[in-house]
C-alpha cells in the first residue's frame, strides 16, 4: 500500500496516486480491494454464516454473550469470562465484510475461517 497520509478537516486518510484516473479523479474501488467476495465459515461443521441469527447461535455456543448498551448502529458480543474482547458488527448484515469476519477469526482461534467465494 503506497501513498501519502493526509490530514484534512480533522480526518486522516491515505491518498494513493495509483488510484487516480488520468484526469485526476479517483477511481472507484470495490468494497474488497482484491475484488473478491468473502464468506465466514464455521470450521467444525463447514457452515457458512449467512445471517446474524446463525452467527449469534454459533458465538453463544462458544461462550460469547450479546452486549447491550453500546452504539445503536452496532451489534456487539463479549466473552462472559471477564475478557476484554469485544466483537462489534454493523447492525445491517449487508455491511458485514471481511474486516469484521477477520476480527471474529482472531478472537475465536481455530473456530472460524474466511474464504474467497
Biopython code that builds the backbone (N, CA, C, O; Angstrom):
import numpy as np
from Bio.PDB.StructureBuilder import StructureBuilder

atoms = [
    (1, "UNK", "N", (0.865, -1.158, 0.000)),
    (1, "UNK", "CA", (0.000, 0.000, 0.000)),
    (1, "UNK", "C", (0.910, 1.217, 0.000)),
    (1, "UNK", "O", (1.608, 1.477, 0.980)),
    (2, "UNK", "N", (0.902, 1.951, -1.082)),
    (2, "UNK", "CA", (1.725, 3.149, -1.159)),
    (2, "UNK", "C", (0.839, 4.377, -1.211)),
    (2, "UNK", "O", (-0.352, 4.286, -1.508)),
    (3, "UNK", "N", (1.419, 5.508, -0.924)),
    (3, "UNK", "CA", (0.661, 6.744, -0.966)),
    (3, "UNK", "C", (1.140, 7.699, 0.101)),
    (3, "UNK", "O", (2.194, 7.504, 0.706)),
    (4, "UNK", "N", (0.360, 8.724, 0.322)),
    (4, "UNK", "CA", (0.693, 9.762, 1.278)),
    (4, "UNK", "C", (-0.465, 9.920, 2.246)),
    (4, "UNK", "O", (-1.623, 10.009, 1.837)),
    (5, "UNK", "N", (-0.145, 9.953, 3.532)),
    (5, "UNK", "CA", (-1.180, 10.197, 4.531)),
    (5, "UNK", "C", (-1.450, 11.689, 4.589)),
    (5, "UNK", "O", (-0.523, 12.482, 4.749)),
    (6, "UNK", "N", (-2.724, 12.082, 4.460)),
    (6, "UNK", "CA", (-3.131, 13.474, 4.516)),
    (6, "UNK", "C", (-4.020, 13.693, 5.725)),
    (6, "UNK", "O", (-4.857, 12.855, 6.059)),
    (7, "UNK", "N", (-3.829, 14.832, 6.379)),
    (7, "UNK", "CA", (-4.679, 15.212, 7.493)),
    (7, "UNK", "C", (-5.440, 16.443, 7.053)),
    (7, "UNK", "O", (-4.847, 17.502, 6.847)),
    (8, "UNK", "N", (-6.766, 16.313, 6.905)),
    (8, "UNK", "CA", (-7.572, 17.387, 6.357)),
    (8, "UNK", "C", (-8.910, 17.461, 7.088)),
    (8, "UNK", "O", (-9.624, 16.462, 7.176)),
    (9, "UNK", "N", (-9.250, 18.624, 7.605)),
    (9, "UNK", "CA", (-10.510, 18.828, 8.324)),
    (9, "UNK", "C", (-10.698, 17.831, 9.459)),
    (9, "UNK", "O", (-11.803, 17.339, 9.685)),
    (10, "UNK", "N", (-9.620, 17.537, 10.166)),
    (10, "UNK", "CA", (-9.695, 16.624, 11.303)),
    (10, "UNK", "C", (-9.785, 15.161, 10.938)),
    (10, "UNK", "O", (-10.027, 14.325, 11.809)),
    (11, "UNK", "N", (-9.594, 14.827, 9.666)),
    (11, "UNK", "CA", (-9.678, 13.448, 9.207)),
    (11, "UNK", "C", (-8.370, 13.053, 8.544)),
    (11, "UNK", "O", (-7.828, 13.790, 7.721)),
    (12, "UNK", "N", (-7.869, 11.879, 8.913)),
    (12, "UNK", "CA", (-6.644, 11.372, 8.319)),
    (12, "UNK", "C", (-7.014, 10.331, 7.269)),
    (12, "UNK", "O", (-7.831, 9.449, 7.534)),
    (13, "UNK", "N", (-6.423, 10.423, 6.084)),
    (13, "UNK", "CA", (-6.726, 9.450, 5.029)),
    (13, "UNK", "C", (-5.485, 9.209, 4.194)),
    (13, "UNK", "O", (-4.576, 10.038, 4.159)),
    (14, "UNK", "N", (-5.451, 8.076, 3.525)),
    (14, "UNK", "CA", (-4.340, 7.720, 2.655)),
    (14, "UNK", "C", (-4.691, 8.116, 1.234)),
    (14, "UNK", "O", (-5.679, 7.639, 0.676)),
    (15, "UNK", "N", (-3.891, 8.980, 0.653)),
    (15, "UNK", "CA", (-4.083, 9.387, -0.735)),
    (15, "UNK", "C", (-3.098, 8.599, -1.582)),
    (15, "UNK", "O", (-1.885, 8.740, -1.426)),
    (16, "UNK", "N", (-3.616, 7.774, -2.472)),
    (16, "UNK", "CA", (-2.792, 6.894, -3.283)),
    (16, "UNK", "C", (-2.842, 7.338, -4.735)),
    (16, "UNK", "O", (-3.900, 7.256, -5.360)),
    (17, "UNK", "N", (-1.721, 7.809, -5.293)),
    (17, "UNK", "CA", (-1.715, 8.253, -6.686)),
    (17, "UNK", "C", (-2.097, 7.159, -7.684)),
    (17, "UNK", "O", (-2.574, 7.458, -8.779)),
    (18, "UNK", "N", (-1.890, 5.897, -7.312)),
    (18, "UNK", "CA", (-2.244, 4.791, -8.204)),
    (18, "UNK", "C", (-3.753, 4.658, -8.371)),
    (18, "UNK", "O", (-4.223, 4.024, -9.315)),
    (19, "UNK", "N", (-4.512, 5.258, -7.453)),
    (19, "UNK", "CA", (-5.965, 5.185, -7.514)),
    (19, "UNK", "C", (-6.571, 6.275, -8.385)),
    (19, "UNK", "O", (-7.793, 6.368, -8.492)),
    (20, "UNK", "N", (-5.755, 7.082, -8.994)),
    (20, "UNK", "CA", (-6.260, 8.207, -9.781)),
    (20, "UNK", "C", (-6.328, 7.849, -11.263)),
    (20, "UNK", "O", (-5.462, 7.157, -11.798)),
    (21, "UNK", "N", (-7.377, 8.340, -11.902)),
    (21, "UNK", "CA", (-7.507, 8.198, -13.343)),
    (21, "UNK", "C", (-6.663, 9.290, -13.988)),
    (21, "UNK", "O", (-6.234, 10.209, -13.290)),
    (22, "UNK", "N", (-6.408, 9.226, -15.301)),
    (22, "UNK", "CA", (-5.576, 10.232, -15.956)),
    (22, "UNK", "C", (-6.068, 11.674, -15.764)),
    (22, "UNK", "O", (-5.255, 12.598, -15.755)),
    (23, "UNK", "N", (-7.386, 11.883, -15.611)),
    (23, "UNK", "CA", (-7.902, 13.240, -15.441)),
    (23, "UNK", "C", (-7.813, 13.724, -13.995)),
    (23, "UNK", "O", (-8.242, 14.839, -13.699)),
    (24, "UNK", "N", (-7.260, 12.903, -13.079)),
    (24, "UNK", "CA", (-7.090, 13.306, -11.688)),
    (24, "UNK", "C", (-8.195, 12.846, -10.765)),
    (24, "UNK", "O", (-8.053, 12.948, -9.547)),
    (25, "UNK", "N", (-9.316, 12.330, -11.318)),
    (25, "UNK", "CA", (-10.406, 11.846, -10.477)),
    (25, "UNK", "C", (-10.014, 10.532, -9.828)),
    (25, "UNK", "O", (-9.187, 9.785, -10.353)),
    (26, "UNK", "N", (-10.616, 10.261, -8.683)),
    (26, "UNK", "CA", (-10.380, 8.989, -8.002)),
    (26, "UNK", "C", (-11.089, 7.861, -8.734)),
    (26, "UNK", "O", (-12.219, 8.031, -9.194)),
    (27, "UNK", "N", (-10.430, 6.701, -8.846)),
    (27, "UNK", "CA", (-11.076, 5.510, -9.386)),
    (27, "UNK", "C", (-11.997, 4.951, -8.314)),
    (27, "UNK", "O", (-11.707, 5.055, -7.122)),
    (28, "UNK", "N", (-13.094, 4.363, -8.733)),
    (28, "UNK", "CA", (-13.988, 3.720, -7.767)),
    (28, "UNK", "C", (-13.410, 2.368, -7.422)),
    (28, "UNK", "O", (-12.981, 1.612, -8.294)),
    (29, "UNK", "N", (-13.404, 2.073, -6.121)),
    (29, "UNK", "CA", (-12.898, 0.791, -5.647)),
    (29, "UNK", "C", (-14.058, -0.078, -5.214)),
    (29, "UNK", "O", (-15.081, 0.417, -4.742)),
    (30, "UNK", "N", (-13.892, -1.345, -5.375)),
    (30, "UNK", "CA", (-14.898, -2.261, -4.844)),
    (30, "UNK", "C", (-14.741, -2.305, -3.334)),
    (30, "UNK", "O", (-13.730, -1.843, -2.803)),
    (31, "UNK", "N", (-15.729, -2.854, -2.636)),
    (31, "UNK", "CA", (-15.652, -2.929, -1.181)),
    (31, "UNK", "C", (-14.505, -3.828, -0.745)),
    (31, "UNK", "O", (-14.015, -3.707, 0.378)),
    (32, "UNK", "N", (-14.083, -4.705, -1.601)),
    (32, "UNK", "CA", (-12.958, -5.578, -1.348)),
    (32, "UNK", "C", (-11.834, -5.157, -2.268)),
    (32, "UNK", "O", (-12.030, -5.110, -3.482)),
    (33, "UNK", "N", (-10.668, -4.851, -1.739)),
    (33, "UNK", "CA", (-9.593, -4.337, -2.579)),
    (33, "UNK", "C", (-9.199, -5.335, -3.663)),
    (33, "UNK", "O", (-8.784, -4.920, -4.745)),
    (34, "UNK", "N", (-9.315, -6.614, -3.409)),
    (34, "UNK", "CA", (-8.982, -7.614, -4.412)),
    (34, "UNK", "C", (-10.155, -7.887, -5.334)),
    (34, "UNK", "O", (-10.000, -8.584, -6.337)),
    (35, "UNK", "N", (-11.321, -7.353, -5.017)),
    (35, "UNK", "CA", (-12.492, -7.558, -5.851)),
    (35, "UNK", "C", (-13.167, -8.894, -5.625)),
    (35, "UNK", "O", (-14.103, -9.244, -6.343)),
    (36, "UNK", "N", (-12.702, -9.648, -4.633)),
    (36, "UNK", "CA", (-13.287, -10.955, -4.362)),
    (36, "UNK", "C", (-14.195, -10.859, -3.153)),
    (36, "UNK", "O", (-13.880, -10.173, -2.180)),
    (37, "UNK", "N", (-15.316, -11.545, -3.217)),
    (37, "UNK", "CA", (-16.207, -11.613, -2.061)),
    (37, "UNK", "C", (-15.655, -12.646, -1.090)),
    (37, "UNK", "O", (-14.973, -13.591, -1.486)),
    (38, "UNK", "N", (-15.956, -12.452, 0.168)),
    (38, "UNK", "CA", (-15.502, -13.361, 1.222)),
    (38, "UNK", "C", (-16.714, -13.912, 1.953)),
    (38, "UNK", "O", (-17.796, -13.326, 1.926)),
    (39, "UNK", "N", (-16.512, -15.053, 2.607)),
    (39, "UNK", "CA", (-17.552, -15.603, 3.452)),
    (39, "UNK", "C", (-16.906, -16.183, 4.700)),
    (39, "UNK", "O", (-15.775, -16.669, 4.674)),
    (40, "UNK", "N", (-17.656, -16.119, 5.792)),
    (40, "UNK", "CA", (-17.199, -16.629, 7.074)),
    (40, "UNK", "C", (-17.701, -18.059, 7.232)),
    (40, "UNK", "O", (-18.893, -18.328, 7.082)),
    (41, "UNK", "N", (-16.786, -18.969, 7.534)),
    (41, "UNK", "CA", (-17.121, -20.392, 7.638)),
    (41, "UNK", "C", (-16.861, -20.867, 9.059)),
    (41, "UNK", "O", (-15.800, -20.606, 9.626)),
    (42, "UNK", "N", (-17.836, -21.567, 9.629)),
    (42, "UNK", "CA", (-17.692, -22.196, 10.941)),
    (42, "UNK", "C", (-17.027, -23.553, 10.706)),
    (42, "UNK", "O", (-17.642, -24.462, 10.149)),
    (43, "UNK", "N", (-15.768, -23.685, 11.134)),
    (43, "UNK", "CA", (-14.963, -24.857, 10.790)),
    (43, "UNK", "C", (-15.503, -26.203, 11.279)),
    (43, "UNK", "O", (-15.456, -27.167, 10.515)),
    (44, "UNK", "N", (-16.012, -26.322, 12.508)),
    (44, "UNK", "CA", (-16.452, -27.654, 12.946)),
    (44, "UNK", "C", (-17.510, -28.299, 12.055)),
    (44, "UNK", "O", (-17.549, -29.524, 11.934)),
    (45, "UNK", "N", (-18.370, -27.494, 11.429)),
    (45, "UNK", "CA", (-19.428, -28.076, 10.588)),
    (45, "UNK", "C", (-19.303, -27.689, 9.117)),
    (45, "UNK", "O", (-19.980, -28.272, 8.270)),
    (46, "UNK", "N", (-18.453, -26.719, 8.800)),
    (46, "UNK", "CA", (-18.349, -26.238, 7.426)),
    (46, "UNK", "C", (-19.479, -25.298, 7.047)),
    (46, "UNK", "O", (-19.625, -24.951, 5.875)),
    (47, "UNK", "N", (-20.284, -24.879, 8.023)),
    (47, "UNK", "CA", (-21.433, -23.996, 7.785)),
    (47, "UNK", "C", (-20.960, -22.584, 7.444)),
    (47, "UNK", "O", (-20.084, -22.030, 8.107)),
    (48, "UNK", "N", (-21.560, -22.016, 6.395)),
    (48, "UNK", "CA", (-21.279, -20.634, 6.011)),
    (48, "UNK", "C", (-22.251, -19.735, 6.767)),
    (48, "UNK", "O", (-23.455, -19.992, 6.787)),
    (49, "UNK", "N", (-21.723, -18.677, 7.390)),
    (49, "UNK", "CA", (-22.562, -17.742, 8.137)),
    (49, "UNK", "C", (-23.267, -16.838, 7.143)),
    (49, "UNK", "O", (-22.626, -16.099, 6.396)),
    (50, "UNK", "N", (-24.610, -16.901, 7.140)),
    (50, "UNK", "CA", (-25.396, -16.121, 6.189)),
    (50, "UNK", "C", (-26.326, -15.131, 6.856)),
    (50, "UNK", "O", (-27.059, -14.412, 6.176)),
    (51, "UNK", "N", (-26.308, -15.084, 8.191)),
    (51, "UNK", "CA", (-27.158, -14.130, 8.914)),
    (51, "UNK", "C", (-26.583, -13.925, 10.307)),
    (51, "UNK", "O", (-25.802, -14.736, 10.803)),
    (52, "UNK", "N", (-26.984, -12.827, 10.920)),
    (52, "UNK", "CA", (-26.565, -12.585, 12.297)),
    (52, "UNK", "C", (-27.218, -13.573, 13.249)),
    (52, "UNK", "O", (-26.647, -13.897, 14.290)),
    (53, "UNK", "N", (-28.397, -14.051, 12.908)),
    (53, "UNK", "CA", (-29.071, -15.024, 13.763)),
    (53, "UNK", "C", (-28.224, -16.293, 13.883)),
    (53, "UNK", "O", (-28.021, -16.805, 14.984)),
    (54, "UNK", "N", (-27.733, -16.795, 12.756)),
    (54, "UNK", "CA", (-26.911, -18.003, 12.811)),
    (54, "UNK", "C", (-25.561, -17.716, 13.468)),
    (54, "UNK", "O", (-25.049, -18.557, 14.207)),
    (55, "UNK", "N", (-24.985, -16.555, 13.214)),
    (55, "UNK", "CA", (-23.714, -16.194, 13.842)),
    (55, "UNK", "C", (-23.870, -16.098, 15.354)),
    (55, "UNK", "O", (-23.018, -16.577, 16.102)),
    (56, "UNK", "N", (-24.963, -15.476, 15.806)),
    (56, "UNK", "CA", (-25.173, -15.340, 17.246)),
    (56, "UNK", "C", (-25.295, -16.713, 17.912)),
    (56, "UNK", "O", (-24.766, -16.912, 19.006)),
    (57, "UNK", "N", (-25.975, -17.652, 17.278)),
    (57, "UNK", "CA", (-26.096, -19.003, 17.846)),
    (57, "UNK", "C", (-24.718, -19.655, 17.980)),
    (57, "UNK", "O", (-24.420, -20.283, 18.996)),
    (58, "UNK", "N", (-23.886, -19.504, 16.954)),
    (58, "UNK", "CA", (-22.546, -20.086, 16.999)),
    (58, "UNK", "C", (-21.698, -19.429, 18.084)),
    (58, "UNK", "O", (-21.005, -20.114, 18.838)),
    (59, "UNK", "N", (-21.754, -18.095, 18.161)),
    (59, "UNK", "CA", (-20.963, -17.388, 19.167)),
    (59, "UNK", "C", (-21.425, -17.724, 20.583)),
    (59, "UNK", "O", (-20.602, -17.864, 21.487)),
    (60, "UNK", "N", (-22.734, -17.853, 20.780)),
    (60, "UNK", "CA", (-23.260, -18.218, 22.108)),
    (60, "UNK", "C", (-22.720, -19.586, 22.535)),
    (60, "UNK", "O", (-22.381, -19.790, 23.700)),
    (61, "UNK", "N", (-22.643, -20.510, 21.589)),
    (61, "UNK", "CA", (-22.098, -21.837, 21.883)),
    (61, "UNK", "C", (-20.634, -21.804, 22.283)),
    (61, "UNK", "O", (-20.128, -22.745, 22.895)),
    (62, "UNK", "N", (-19.956, -20.722, 21.936)),
    (62, "UNK", "CA", (-18.540, -20.570, 22.276)),
    (62, "UNK", "C", (-18.325, -19.722, 23.527)),
    (62, "UNK", "O", (-17.186, -19.460, 23.913)),
    (63, "UNK", "N", (-19.426, -19.288, 24.165)),
    (63, "UNK", "CA", (-19.310, -18.507, 25.391)),
    (63, "UNK", "C", (-19.427, -17.007, 25.215)),
    (63, "UNK", "O", (-19.211, -16.258, 26.168)),
    (64, "UNK", "N", (-19.764, -16.551, 24.018)),
    (64, "UNK", "CA", (-19.945, -15.116, 23.784)),
    (64, "UNK", "C", (-21.382, -14.746, 24.128)),
    (64, "UNK", "O", (-22.307, -15.530, 23.912)),
    (65, "UNK", "N", (-21.557, -13.547, 24.663)),
    (65, "UNK", "CA", (-22.888, -13.045, 25.003)),
    (65, "UNK", "C", (-23.132, -11.735, 24.293)),
    (65, "UNK", "O", (-22.198, -10.993, 23.987)),
    (66, "UNK", "N", (-24.379, -11.461, 24.039)),
    (66, "UNK", "CA", (-24.761, -10.187, 23.419)),
    (66, "UNK", "C", (-24.490, -9.070, 24.412)),
    (66, "UNK", "O", (-24.835, -9.188, 25.588)),
    (67, "UNK", "N", (-23.884, -8.004, 23.956)),
    (67, "UNK", "CA", (-23.566, -6.851, 24.800)),
    (67, "UNK", "C", (-24.513, -5.722, 24.425)),
    (67, "UNK", "O", (-24.542, -5.283, 23.275)),
    (68, "UNK", "N", (-25.273, -5.260, 25.380)),
    (68, "UNK", "CA", (-26.207, -4.164, 25.152)),
    (68, "UNK", "C", (-25.668, -2.924, 25.843)),
    (68, "UNK", "O", (-24.989, -3.021, 26.866)),
    (69, "UNK", "N", (-25.963, -1.783, 25.296)),
    (69, "UNK", "CA", (-25.532, -0.543, 25.923)),
    (69, "UNK", "C", (-24.489, 0.190, 25.109)),
    (69, "UNK", "O", (-24.038, 1.263, 25.511)),
    (70, "UNK", "N", (-24.101, -0.356, 23.991)),
    (70, "UNK", "CA", (-23.130, 0.305, 23.139)),
    (70, "UNK", "C", (-23.816, 1.165, 22.094)),
    (70, "UNK", "O", (-24.908, 1.683, 22.330)),
    (71, "UNK", "N", (-23.199, 1.313, 20.975)),
    (71, "UNK", "CA", (-23.695, 2.110, 19.857)),
    (71, "UNK", "C", (-24.934, 1.445, 19.245)),
    (71, "UNK", "O", (-24.960, 0.229, 19.054)),
    (72, "UNK", "N", (-25.947, 2.240, 18.942)),
    (72, "UNK", "CA", (-27.188, 1.706, 18.369)),
    (72, "UNK", "C", (-26.995, 1.167, 16.955)),
    (72, "UNK", "O", (-27.817, 0.383, 16.479)),
    (73, "UNK", "N", (-25.922, 1.574, 16.276)),
    (73, "UNK", "CA", (-25.656, 1.110, 14.915)),
    (73, "UNK", "C", (-24.858, -0.189, 14.884)),
    (73, "UNK", "O", (-24.553, -0.712, 13.813)),
    (74, "UNK", "N", (-24.524, -0.706, 16.061)),
    (74, "UNK", "CA", (-23.690, -1.897, 16.138)),
    (74, "UNK", "C", (-24.388, -3.017, 16.896)),
    (74, "UNK", "O", (-25.230, -2.781, 17.762)),
    (75, "UNK", "N", (-24.017, -4.236, 16.546)),
    (75, "UNK", "CA", (-24.354, -5.416, 17.332)),
    (75, "UNK", "C", (-23.033, -5.835, 17.958)),
    (75, "UNK", "O", (-22.030, -5.984, 17.260)),
    (76, "UNK", "N", (-23.031, -6.026, 19.277)),
    (76, "UNK", "CA", (-21.779, -6.338, 19.952)),
    (76, "UNK", "C", (-21.910, -7.595, 20.798)),
    (76, "UNK", "O", (-22.977, -7.901, 21.331)),
    (77, "UNK", "N", (-20.790, -8.318, 20.907)),
    (77, "UNK", "CA", (-20.703, -9.523, 21.711)),
    (77, "UNK", "C", (-19.461, -9.444, 22.579)),
    (77, "UNK", "O", (-18.442, -8.895, 22.160)),
    (78, "UNK", "N", (-19.538, -9.994, 23.795)),
    (78, "UNK", "CA", (-18.383, -10.064, 24.681)),
    (78, "UNK", "C", (-18.339, -11.444, 25.317)),
    (78, "UNK", "O", (-19.349, -12.142, 25.403)),
    (79, "UNK", "N", (-17.141, -11.820, 25.763)),
    (79, "UNK", "CA", (-16.981, -13.100, 26.442)),
    (79, "UNK", "C", (-17.498, -12.965, 27.856)),
    (79, "UNK", "O", (-17.326, -11.925, 28.492)),
    (80, "UNK", "N", (-18.131, -14.013, 28.348)),
    (80, "UNK", "CA", (-18.704, -13.971, 29.690)),
    (80, "UNK", "C", (-17.687, -14.314, 30.776)),
    (80, "UNK", "O", (-18.066, -14.502, 31.932)),
    (81, "UNK", "N", (-16.418, -14.396, 30.430)),
    (81, "UNK", "CA", (-15.391, -14.756, 31.416)),
    (81, "UNK", "C", (-14.510, -13.558, 31.791)),
    (81, "UNK", "O", (-13.320, -13.718, 32.062)),
    (82, "UNK", "N", (-15.099, -12.366, 31.806)),
    (82, "UNK", "CA", (-14.398, -11.130, 32.160)),
    (82, "UNK", "C", (-13.259, -10.778, 31.214)),
    (82, "UNK", "O", (-12.347, -10.036, 31.581)),
    (83, "UNK", "N", (-13.310, -11.301, 30.014)),
    (83, "UNK", "CA", (-12.323, -10.960, 28.994)),
    (83, "UNK", "C", (-12.592, -9.549, 28.491)),
    (83, "UNK", "O", (-13.721, -9.066, 28.564)),
    (84, "UNK", "N", (-11.572, -8.897, 27.987)),
    (84, "UNK", "CA", (-11.761, -7.559, 27.422)),
    (84, "UNK", "C", (-12.130, -7.608, 25.940)),
    (84, "UNK", "O", (-12.356, -6.567, 25.324)),
    (85, "UNK", "N", (-12.193, -8.805, 25.367)),
    (85, "UNK", "CA", (-12.538, -8.938, 23.950)),
    (85, "UNK", "C", (-13.972, -8.513, 23.690)),
    (85, "UNK", "O", (-14.885, -8.844, 24.446)),
    (86, "UNK", "N", (-14.149, -7.775, 22.610)),
    (86, "UNK", "CA", (-15.467, -7.316, 22.194)),
    (86, "UNK", "C", (-15.541, -7.427, 20.676)),
    (86, "UNK", "O", (-14.657, -6.939, 19.972)),
    (87, "UNK", "N", (-16.575, -8.057, 20.178)),
    (87, "UNK", "CA", (-16.809, -8.142, 18.735)),
    (87, "UNK", "C", (-17.896, -7.132, 18.406)),
    (87, "UNK", "O", (-18.997, -7.203, 18.953)),
    (88, "UNK", "N", (-17.596, -6.194, 17.519)),
    (88, "UNK", "CA", (-18.557, -5.179, 17.098)),
    (88, "UNK", "C", (-18.841, -5.357, 15.619)),
    (88, "UNK", "O", (-17.924, -5.409, 14.799)),
    (89, "UNK", "N", (-20.126, -5.451, 15.283)),
    (89, "UNK", "CA", (-20.555, -5.692, 13.907)),
    (89, "UNK", "C", (-21.587, -4.649, 13.503)),
    (89, "UNK", "O", (-22.352, -4.182, 14.347)),
    (90, "UNK", "N", (-21.623, -4.274, 12.231)),
    (90, "UNK", "CA", (-22.655, -3.325, 11.805)),
    (90, "UNK", "C", (-24.035, -3.970, 11.920)),
    (90, "UNK", "O", (-24.192, -5.153, 11.618)),
    (91, "UNK", "N", (-25.024, -3.209, 12.349)),
    (91, "UNK", "CA", (-26.375, -3.751, 12.536)),
    (91, "UNK", "C", (-26.945, -4.310, 11.225)),
    (91, "UNK", "O", (-27.696, -5.285, 11.241)),
    (92, "UNK", "N", (-26.589, -3.698, 10.102)),
    (92, "UNK", "CA", (-27.066, -4.124, 8.785)),
    (92, "UNK", "C", (-26.141, -5.225, 8.260)),
    (92, "UNK", "O", (-24.967, -4.970, 7.991)),
    (93, "UNK", "N", (-26.662, -6.446, 8.113)),
    (93, "UNK", "CA", (-25.839, -7.580, 7.687)),
    (93, "UNK", "C", (-25.229, -7.367, 6.299)),
    (93, "UNK", "O", (-24.194, -7.959, 5.993)),
    (94, "UNK", "N", (-25.838, -6.549, 5.466)),
    (94, "UNK", "CA", (-25.275, -6.313, 4.129)),
    (94, "UNK", "C", (-23.944, -5.569, 4.214)),
    (94, "UNK", "O", (-23.189, -5.548, 3.242)),
    (95, "UNK", "N", (-23.645, -4.962, 5.358)),
    (95, "UNK", "CA", (-22.373, -4.259, 5.554)),
    (95, "UNK", "C", (-21.336, -5.134, 6.259)),
    (95, "UNK", "O", (-20.232, -4.674, 6.551)),
    (96, "UNK", "N", (-21.684, -6.383, 6.531)),
    (96, "UNK", "CA", (-20.784, -7.346, 7.174)),
    (96, "UNK", "C", (-19.754, -7.774, 6.129)),
    (96, "UNK", "O", (-20.069, -8.534, 5.213)),
    (97, "UNK", "N", (-18.527, -7.283, 6.270)),
    (97, "UNK", "CA", (-17.498, -7.566, 5.267)),
    (97, "UNK", "C", (-16.291, -8.273, 5.890)),
    (97, "UNK", "O", (-16.320, -8.645, 7.064)),
    (98, "UNK", "N", (-15.240, -8.452, 5.104)),
    (98, "UNK", "CA", (-14.091, -9.243, 5.546)),
    (98, "UNK", "C", (-13.393, -8.651, 6.766)),
    (98, "UNK", "O", (-12.797, -9.400, 7.540)),
    (99, "UNK", "N", (-13.442, -7.352, 6.965)),
    (99, "UNK", "CA", (-12.812, -6.753, 8.146)),
    (99, "UNK", "C", (-13.454, -7.310, 9.416)),
    (99, "UNK", "O", (-12.754, -7.687, 10.356)),
    (100, "UNK", "N", (-14.781, -7.361, 9.440)),
    (100, "UNK", "CA", (-15.491, -7.890, 10.596)),
    (100, "UNK", "C", (-15.282, -9.404, 10.710)),
    (100, "UNK", "O", (-15.177, -9.939, 11.814)),
    (101, "UNK", "N", (-15.222, -10.082, 9.575)),
    (101, "UNK", "CA", (-15.006, -11.528, 9.582)),
    (101, "UNK", "C", (-13.658, -11.871, 10.203)),
    (101, "UNK", "O", (-13.563, -12.770, 11.038)),
    (102, "UNK", "N", (-12.610, -11.149, 9.792)),
    (102, "UNK", "CA", (-11.279, -11.427, 10.329)),
    (102, "UNK", "C", (-11.195, -11.082, 11.810)),
    (102, "UNK", "O", (-10.439, -11.719, 12.543)),
    (103, "UNK", "N", (-11.950, -10.094, 12.266)),
    (103, "UNK", "CA", (-11.995, -9.783, 13.683)),
    (103, "UNK", "C", (-12.541, -10.976, 14.467)),
    (103, "UNK", "O", (-12.037, -11.301, 15.542)),
    (104, "UNK", "N", (-13.559, -11.616, 13.933)),
    (104, "UNK", "CA", (-14.135, -12.805, 14.574)),
    (104, "UNK", "C", (-13.127, -13.947, 14.569)),
    (104, "UNK", "O", (-12.981, -14.656, 15.564)),
    (105, "UNK", "N", (-12.428, -14.128, 13.441)),
    (105, "UNK", "CA", (-11.435, -15.197, 13.325)),
    (105, "UNK", "C", (-10.328, -15.019, 14.365)),
    (105, "UNK", "O", (-9.911, -15.991, 14.996)),
    (106, "UNK", "N", (-9.855, -13.798, 14.545)),
    (106, "UNK", "CA", (-8.775, -13.532, 15.500)),
    (106, "UNK", "C", (-9.241, -13.788, 16.938)),
    (106, "UNK", "O", (-8.471, -14.283, 17.761)),
    (107, "UNK", "N", (-10.483, -13.457, 17.237)),
    (107, "UNK", "CA", (-10.983, -13.573, 18.609)),
    (107, "UNK", "C", (-11.555, -14.951, 18.935)),
    (107, "UNK", "O", (-11.876, -15.230, 20.090)),
    (108, "UNK", "N", (-11.683, -15.807, 17.934)),
    (108, "UNK", "CA", (-12.135, -17.188, 18.152)),
    (108, "UNK", "C", (-11.206, -18.118, 17.366)),
    (108, "UNK", "O", (-11.620, -18.700, 16.364)),
    (109, "UNK", "N", (-9.971, -18.258, 17.809)),
    (109, "UNK", "CA", (-8.993, -19.045, 17.044)),
    (109, "UNK", "C", (-9.444, -20.478, 16.788)),
    (109, "UNK", "O", (-10.034, -21.122, 17.656)),
    (110, "UNK", "N", (-9.161, -20.964, 15.594)),
    (110, "UNK", "CA", (-9.430, -22.346, 15.177)),
    (110, "UNK", "C", (-10.915, -22.703, 15.132)),
    (110, "UNK", "O", (-11.266, -23.882, 15.153)),
    (111, "UNK", "N", (-11.790, -21.695, 15.070)),
    (111, "UNK", "CA", (-13.225, -21.969, 15.023)),
    (111, "UNK", "C", (-13.848, -21.446, 13.737)),
    (111, "UNK", "O", (-14.728, -22.088, 13.163)),
    (112, "UNK", "N", (-13.397, -20.292, 13.288)),
    (112, "UNK", "CA", (-13.918, -19.680, 12.067)),
    (112, "UNK", "C", (-12.786, -19.503, 11.056)),
    (112, "UNK", "O", (-11.606, -19.484, 11.404)),
    (113, "UNK", "N", (-13.184, -19.376, 9.811)),
    (113, "UNK", "CA", (-12.252, -19.217, 8.703)),
    (113, "UNK", "C", (-12.908, -18.291, 7.670)),
    (113, "UNK", "O", (-14.121, -18.339, 7.469)),
    (114, "UNK", "N", (-12.103, -17.458, 7.024)),
    (114, "UNK", "CA", (-12.608, -16.584, 5.960)),
    (114, "UNK", "C", (-12.069, -17.121, 4.644)),
    (114, "UNK", "O", (-10.869, -17.350, 4.497)),
    (115, "UNK", "N", (-12.969, -17.318, 3.694)),
    (115, "UNK", "CA", (-12.527, -17.815, 2.383)),
    (115, "UNK", "C", (-13.134, -16.988, 1.264)),
    (115, "UNK", "O", (-14.167, -16.338, 1.429)),
    (116, "UNK", "N", (-12.460, -17.031, 0.116)),
    (116, "UNK", "CA", (-12.976, -16.361, -1.077)),
    (116, "UNK", "C", (-14.153, -17.141, -1.632)),
    (116, "UNK", "O", (-14.182, -18.371, -1.581)),
    (117, "UNK", "N", (-15.125, -16.406, -2.163)),
    (117, "UNK", "CA", (-16.291, -17.045, -2.752)),
    (117, "UNK", "C", (-16.021, -17.279, -4.220)),
    (117, "UNK", "O", (-16.875, -17.813, -4.928)),
]
sb = StructureBuilder()
sb.init_structure("model")
sb.init_model(0)
sb.init_chain("A")
sb.init_seg("    ")
for serial, (resi, resn, name, xyz) in enumerate(atoms, 1):
    if name == "N":
        sb.init_residue(resn, " ", resi, " ")
    sb.init_atom(name, np.array(xyz, "f"), 0.0, 1.0, " ", f" {name:<3s}", serial, name[0])
structure = sb.get_structure()
